[in-house]
Structures are given as structure tokens and as C-alpha cells.
Amino acid sequence: MNISRRLGILVFFAVPAIIGGGIIYDYFHSYVPVFVYEILLILVAGGIASK
């Protein structure tokens, strides 16, 4: 997989990170669930980009 495709995958996961982080913070009123959500997104994006 070339570098442009990997960067595209990471940009694709940036939108749910920003929007989803705000939704999760609004629901739980705490940053701990947001950090857990962000870490899960990083792991999934890294797993997909590393193929």
C-alpha cells in the first residue's frame, strides 16, 4: 500500500474522531470515554493502514 493511500485512510478516520469525540463528550460529560474512543479509533486506523 502506498503512502498516499495510508494518509487517505488516516484522514478518513479523522472526521469520526472529531465528530464522535464531541458526541461522546456531550453524552458522558467526561474526557475519559473520549480518550478511550480516540484510542480505539487509532488502533483500528493503524490496523487498516498497516495492511
C-alpha atoms as one frame of an Amber mdcrd trajectory, in Angstrom:
protein
   0.000   0.000   0.000   1.483   3.340  -0.968   1.863   6.368   1.286  -0.985
   8.371  -0.282  -3.467   5.570   0.423  -2.287   5.316   4.046  -2.661   9.057
   4.538  -6.125   8.907   2.981  -7.170   6.230   5.465  -5.920   8.339   8.367
  -7.769  11.413   7.070 -10.893   9.271   6.642 -10.694   8.370  10.347 -10.092
  11.983  11.414 -13.704  13.006  10.768 -15.252  10.390  13.108 -12.595  11.245
  15.671 -13.606  14.909  15.765 -17.378  14.492  15.456 -17.614  11.313  17.524
 -15.414  12.744  20.258 -17.785  15.674  20.632 -20.838  13.431  20.721 -19.279
  11.141  23.323 -18.243  14.096  25.484 -21.762  15.516  25.288 -23.234  12.177
  26.332 -20.846  11.325  29.200 -19.616  14.826  30.245 -16.140  13.423  30.817
 -12.953  13.167  28.788 -12.126   9.595  29.844 -14.630   7.953  27.440 -13.434
  10.324  24.715  -9.839   9.151  25.208 -10.974   5.520  25.079 -12.901   6.202
  21.861  -9.928   8.010  20.314  -7.539   5.191  21.240  -9.881   2.623  19.691
 -10.068   4.688  16.505  -6.269   4.967  16.392  -5.916   1.222  16.765  -8.441
   0.490  14.031  -6.950   3.087  11.660  -3.440   1.774  12.352  -4.578  -1.777
  11.726  -6.172  -0.879   8.423  -3.280   1.341   7.308  -0.678  -1.282   8.169
  -2.079  -3.861   5.726
